[in-house]
Amino acid sequence: MILYTVMPQEYIFPQSEQANNLELVTWNGIPLFAEREEHQYKVIRVISTNPAHYLNQQVAPGQFISL
């Protein structure tokens, strides 16, 4: 079976507790997978189809954002 998707394999086939903590959020029109930490989110992965979103340093993996 071939699965064509922009979603990470860990989210489709969760094998650890970390996959359960991921949330799909949208920040300024950019879809992201993020982990909630207190009153902000830590960006785990950008899942946009727009290449310009990957160049935005504000949503680079590891950055913290507020919604």
N, C-alpha and C positions, 0 to 999 in steps of 0.2 A: 504494500500500500504506500502511495506517495501522498503526502499532505503538504500542499502549498499554502503557507501562511506566514504572516509577519510576526506572529506570536512566538515567544520562545518555547522551546521544547519542554522546559521545566514547568511551564504553566499548563500546557496541554497534558503532560504526563507527570504529575507531581510525585516526587519521590522523597521529599524532605519537608520539614516544617516550614522552611523559608517560603516555599511556593504558596502556602496557605496565607501568608502575611501580605502578599502582593495585592494591590488594588489598582484597577484601571481608573486613572484620573485624567482630566483634561485641564491643561494650564495654558491660558491664552490661545486656545485652539489647537494645542499640540497634545496628542494622546500619549500618555506615559504609563508605565508600570512603576509604582512607587510603594514604599513601606511607610506606614504612619509611625511617626516618632514624636510623642507628646503633641504639640500644637502645629507641627509642620510635617512635611513629607520628604523622604529621601528618595531621589530619583534612582531607579534601578535600570530602566531601559526605555528608550524612545521607540515608539512603534508607529511613527508617522510614515506616510508614503512620500512626503515632501522632503527632498534632499537638503533644503535650506534649514530645516528644523534640526538636523544633526550637527550643523555648524553653530548653533546657538549655545554659547557657553553657560547660560543660565539654567539649561536643562540637561547638561552633561551628566552622565552617571556619577553618582556620589554627591551631587549638589543637593542642597536643601531648598525647598520651595514652600510657600504659604498659599493656601487656597482661599 
